């Protein structure tokens, strides 16, 4: 089985990170806790706590992962492992509170504190929403998987030529580069930056492996 191309592996990693960030954002808008308030002054009424309040880091971490994705779209070379590490750390931080909620359940004292109830009031019938926490766990897990995939993906080569050069300019540069003599196959394979020169020379009708200065005829 052959490994996926560089672009394919990177796209998969970035797509996973994007889905993870989206799930974290959605989870921050969901109701994590519902409860009933009893204050003795009015009939009991229901209230909820959303993810942005219960796990305050979800939305900022989702935005931070999104910002890392924007950088990853244009990053090349050694920047890719650093971005993979950043996405992994952000996803790990986002996993802490949802996992704690899933494993440990809802803390009634924390509900009272976040609800900012007066001293005479109390929160009763506290019920957690496991779906909201599991959505956040899934988003963080996708972020971790994306970081691992991005770290293992082949690094895209840095652009070695001017993107604003016209084909005519590149052909002329190729002819100039071949003026000093032919390039053997061994030399070409040992010089990574000569790939562009070799292709431009062939495109210009030159044979970089021979001493024949005449261009090839179609």
CORJOSUL-V392573 format. One record per helix or strand. SS is the DSSP state (2 for helix, 1 for strand). FROM is the first residue (numbers start at 1). LEN is the number of residues. If there is no record, write none. Layout:
BEGIN
SS|FROM|LEN  SS|FROM|LEN
END
This chain:
BEGIN
2|6|24  1|31|8  1|45|6  2|51|4  2|57|18  2|79|26  2|108|8  1|122|7  2|130|23  2|167|12  2|185|6  2|194|10
END
